[in-house]
Each structure stands twice: as C-alpha cells, then as structure tokens.
Amino acid sequence: MDERFIELNRVHVTISGKTILSDVSFYAERGEILAVIGGSGAGKTTCLRVMTGQIRPVRGEVRVAGIDVVRYRERLEHVLGYVPQLDETGLYYEFSAIRNACLFARMYGIPTKEAERRAREILEFLGFRSEELMKKPVGHLSGGERKRVSICIGLIHEPRVLLLDEPTTGLDAHLRVDVLNYLRNINRQYGVTMGIVSHDLETAEFCDRVAVLEKGHVALFGNPREFVRSIQARYAFIASFEKLTDNDISRIKELRVVTDVLPVGRKTLKIFVRKIEEPLNILVDELEKVGLTPLSVTSSDITFTDYFRLIAMEKEEESFFPRNY
C-alpha cells in the first residue's frame, strides 16, 4: 500500500477573521515530488506554514512523514528539512559551504566529521566538483550556487521530507532549470520526498504531482504528465510570422489539423496539431493555403504550462498568471 508522506486533508485556515485556505486537500506519496503552485495571494505560503507547523488550521488534517503536525509538531525536527526562499535568512555569507553545513548539523547533534562527510557528498552531487568551490565564502558564490548550498543544509540531517519555498525565485531561466534538475536528481538518489512551493508553472514539469491553488482553493490537483496527455494534440510547433492579426489567429484555429493555438510572443504562436503523418509539412502547407506563410517553424514539447493556459482560456480567465506565460 502506498504511503502518503505529505498530506493536507480538508484544511481550513483563517487569519484575523479572513479565510486564507478553504477545504484544501492534496498529497504526495513516499519518494515523490509535489509542486504547490499559485500566484500572489493564492495560499501557497500558508500551505507551507501549515506543513511546517507554524500555522494551526481551524480544521482539517495535516501529516508530514506520517506525523500529525497539528498534534505533534515537535516530532518534525528530525524528519523534516526546510529550504527558505531567501538564502540570506539561512546562510552565513562569510563562511564556506562546508562550514555552513557543519554549523547547521550541530543543531541535530551530528559530529563534525560526519557532518563534513555528508556535506561533501551532497555538495558534490549538487555540482560542487572542486575543493576551492566548497571552501569559497558563500557570499562570493553565484545565486544558483548559494541555492544549492541551502539545499545541502536542508538535507544535512537526512530528513524524510524536504520542503522548499520558491527555490527558483530570482534565478535566470537556465539556472531555474538547473536547480530543478538537481532537486529531481537528489530525490532519486536519496529517496527524500519533496514539497516545492512556487509561483512558476514550469516547476510542475519536474514533479510527480501538482496542486494549483487559486484564492485559497485547490483549482487543480494530479499528475502533470497525465494532464498533458489529456490534450487532444500530439504535436506542437512554434511559428513566427511577419505580421499577425486576431483574424489570422482565428483562421489558424480553424485549420483541420490544428487543435489549439497559444500566443507565445510578438507575432509568434504555439500551434497544437492532432496526430497525423508528417505533421510539420502538412501544417506549413495548410498555413500557406490560407495565405499565412510562416517565417520559421520549429518543433516544441507540449508542457503542463500549455495545459494550464489552454484550460484557463476555455474558462475565459487567464488572470491566474501573467500574460507572458
């Protein structure tokens, strides 16, 4: 039988008489990665504080690594790791990555030699390949490197669950992907269950389950890959045009091979195509027949972000995330 290592069941939270979370339920099974995603004010930070025992819900059940957080918060110490959003709140910038990890290990009674061994192992796994990098003051590291030091500290006491608050905030696009890949690799290597709180839909691509929050409710929960498979299209292409009007977009949507269209930039569309032979050639032919010869067309993956934007368009409410998604 599967074991749930992160679970919120019908959780309701009010603060100063205002409802922040209403009937929120989601979970992650042992060894999985869960993304809790939402815009500003959606309730994701409150969920994180509920999972760490900082906020007590009015009603509902909260369990982390099998521990009833509401009743036995003090038991979380040795089973739960935490990575804060702001590195400066959890790192000593004048000390090295190794020394930072050893200092935090003392809080758990881990001997210095064992702490250093663990820190070196985790940091090496996180891409710290040289002694120089491991011993460089944290304040001299890049943003992505500091984030990896924070992850190392969160793992130093070998927790069963690791919670991360906006681990990709402030990082460039390629560094966001790097950090998420490192987390996925850590999850596989050490079997630690993870809960990632984020405003970024892209995070779901690296997770086993995703809970999307909106205004204190769970708007969507499930396996992101299953959501993507539910899209009618089997192919996607990024097409750019010399000019593009609303009428042009409507004509593209009406093409027999096209299932959906999403704007992805100025005069650029992501066009979703049903399962057919030679989809690229047929799509270009269909576009040219209606007088819309693209400047370029490239193949693209179909992602969870696409799925979410498409269902948002069906509901005629893209207010959840910025237009440039």
GIHUSUL-V734545 format. One record per residue. N is the residue number from 1. RES is the residue in three letters. SS is DSSP state (~ for helix, > for strand, _ for the rest). BURIAL is 1 if it has 9 or more other ideal C-beta (glycine too) atoms within 8 Angstrom, else 0. Layout:
# GIHUSUL-V734545
n=<N	N>
res=<RES	RES>
ss=<SS	SS>
burial=<BURIAL	BURIAL>
This chain:
# GIHUSUL-V734545
n=<1	2	3	4	5	6	7	8	9	10	11	12	13	14	15	16	17	18	19	20	21	22	23	24	25	26	27	28	29	30	31	32	33	34	35	36	37	38	39	40	41	42	43	44	45	46	47	48	49	50	51	52	53	54	55	56	57	58	59	60	61	62	63	64	65	66	67	68	69	70	71	72	73	74	75	76	77	78	79	80	81	82	83	84	85	86	87	88	89	90	91	92	93	94	95	96	97	98	99	100	101	102	103	104	105	106	107	108	109	110	111	112	113	114	115	116	117	118	119	120	121	122	123	124	125	126	127	128	129	130	131	132	133	134	135	136	137	138	139	140	141	142	143	144	145	146	147	148	149	150	151	152	153	154	155	156	157	158	159	160	161	162	163	164	165	166	167	168	169	170	171	172	173	174	175	176	177	178	179	180	181	182	183	184	185	186	187	188	189	190	191	192	193	194	195	196	197	198	199	200	201	202	203	204	205	206	207	208	209	210	211	212	213	214	215	216	217	218	219	220	221	222	223	224	225	226	227	228	229	230	231	232	233	234	235	236	237	238	239	240	241	242	243	244	245	246	247	248	249	250	251	252	253	254	255	256	257	258	259	260	261	262	263	264	265	266	267	268	269	270	271	272	273	274	275	276	277	278	279	280	281	282	283	284	285	286	287	288	289	290	291	292	293	294	295	296	297	298	299	300	301	302	303	304	305	306	307	308	309	310	311	312	313	314	315	316	317	318	319	320	321	322	323	324	325>
res=<MET	ASP	GLU	ARG	PHE	ILE	GLU	LEU	ASN	ARG	VAL	HIS	VAL	THR	ILE	SER	GLY	LYS	THR	ILE	LEU	SER	ASP	VAL	SER	PHE	TYR	ALA	GLU	ARG	GLY	GLU	ILE	LEU	ALA	VAL	ILE	GLY	GLY	SER	GLY	ALA	GLY	LYS	THR	THR	CYS	LEU	ARG	VAL	MET	THR	GLY	GLN	ILE	ARG	PRO	VAL	ARG	GLY	GLU	VAL	ARG	VAL	ALA	GLY	ILE	ASP	VAL	VAL	ARG	TYR	ARG	GLU	ARG	LEU	GLU	HIS	VAL	LEU	GLY	TYR	VAL	PRO	GLN	LEU	ASP	GLU	THR	GLY	LEU	TYR	TYR	GLU	PHE	SER	ALA	ILE	ARG	ASN	ALA	CYS	LEU	PHE	ALA	ARG	MET	TYR	GLY	ILE	PRO	THR	LYS	GLU	ALA	GLU	ARG	ARG	ALA	ARG	GLU	ILE	LEU	GLU	PHE	LEU	GLY	PHE	ARG	SER	GLU	GLU	LEU	MET	LYS	LYS	PRO	VAL	GLY	HIS	LEU	SER	GLY	GLY	GLU	ARG	LYS	ARG	VAL	SER	ILE	CYS	ILE	GLY	LEU	ILE	HIS	GLU	PRO	ARG	VAL	LEU	LEU	LEU	ASP	GLU	PRO	THR	THR	GLY	LEU	ASP	ALA	HIS	LEU	ARG	VAL	ASP	VAL	LEU	ASN	TYR	LEU	ARG	ASN	ILE	ASN	ARG	GLN	TYR	GLY	VAL	THR	MET	GLY	ILE	VAL	SER	HIS	ASP	LEU	GLU	THR	ALA	GLU	PHE	CYS	ASP	ARG	VAL	ALA	VAL	LEU	GLU	LYS	GLY	HIS	VAL	ALA	LEU	PHE	GLY	ASN	PRO	ARG	GLU	PHE	VAL	ARG	SER	ILE	GLN	ALA	ARG	TYR	ALA	PHE	ILE	ALA	SER	PHE	GLU	LYS	LEU	THR	ASP	ASN	ASP	ILE	SER	ARG	ILE	LYS	GLU	LEU	ARG	VAL	VAL	THR	ASP	VAL	LEU	PRO	VAL	GLY	ARG	LYS	THR	LEU	LYS	ILE	PHE	VAL	ARG	LYS	ILE	GLU	GLU	PRO	LEU	ASN	ILE	LEU	VAL	ASP	GLU	LEU	GLU	LYS	VAL	GLY	LEU	THR	PRO	LEU	SER	VAL	THR	SER	SER	ASP	ILE	THR	PHE	THR	ASP	TYR	PHE	ARG	LEU	ILE	ALA	MET	GLU	LYS	GLU	GLU	GLU	SER	PHE	PHE	PRO	ARG	ASN	TYR>
ss=<_	_	_	>	>	>	>	>	>	>	>	>	>	>	>	_	_	>	>	>	>	>	>	>	>	>	>	>	>	_	_	_	>	>	>	>	>	>	_	_	_	_	_	~	~	~	~	~	~	~	~	_	_	_	_	_	_	_	>	>	>	>	>	>	_	_	>	>	_	_	_	_	~	~	~	~	_	_	_	>	>	>	>	_	_	_	~	~	~	_	_	_	_	_	_	>	~	~	~	~	~	~	~	~	~	~	_	_	_	_	_	~	~	~	~	~	~	~	~	~	~	~	~	~	~	_	_	_	_	_	~	~	~	~	~	_	>	~	~	~	_	_	~	~	~	~	~	~	~	~	~	~	~	~	~	_	_	_	_	_	>	>	>	>	>	_	_	_	_	_	_	_	~	~	~	~	~	~	~	~	~	~	~	~	~	~	~	~	~	~	_	_	>	>	>	>	>	>	_	_	~	~	~	~	~	~	_	_	>	>	>	>	>	>	_	_	>	>	>	>	>	>	_	~	~	~	~	~	~	_	_	_	_	_	>	>	>	>	>	>	_	_	_	_	_	~	~	~	~	~	~	~	~	_	_	_	_	>	>	>	>	>	>	>	>	_	_	>	>	>	>	>	>	_	_	_	_	_	~	~	~	~	~	~	~	~	~	~	~	_	_	_	_	_	_	>	>	>	>	>	_	_	_	~	~	~	~	~	~	~	~	~	~	~	_	_	_	_	_	_	_	_	_	_	_>
burial=<0	0	0	1	1	1	1	1	1	1	1	1	1	1	0	0	0	0	0	1	1	0	1	1	1	1	1	1	1	1	0	1	1	1	1	1	1	1	0	0	0	1	1	1	0	1	1	1	1	1	1	1	1	0	1	0	1	0	0	1	1	1	1	1	1	0	1	0	1	1	0	0	0	0	0	1	0	0	1	1	1	1	1	1	0	0	1	0	0	1	1	0	0	0	1	1	1	1	1	1	1	1	1	1	1	1	0	1	0	1	0	1	0	1	1	1	0	1	1	1	0	1	1	1	1	1	0	1	0	0	0	0	1	1	0	1	1	1	0	0	1	0	1	1	1	1	1	1	1	1	1	1	1	1	1	1	1	0	1	0	1	1	1	1	1	1	1	1	0	0	1	0	0	0	1	1	1	1	1	1	1	1	1	1	1	1	1	0	0	0	0	1	1	1	1	1	1	1	1	0	1	1	1	1	1	1	1	0	1	1	1	1	1	1	0	1	1	1	0	1	1	0	0	1	0	0	1	1	0	0	1	0	1	0	1	1	1	1	1	1	1	0	0	0	0	0	0	1	1	0	1	1	1	0	1	0	1	1	0	1	1	1	0	0	0	0	0	1	1	1	1	1	1	1	0	0	0	0	1	1	0	1	1	1	0	1	1	1	0	1	0	1	0	1	0	0	1	0	0	0	0	1	1	1	1	1	1	1	1	1	1	1	1	0	0	0	0	0	0	1	1	0	0	0	0>
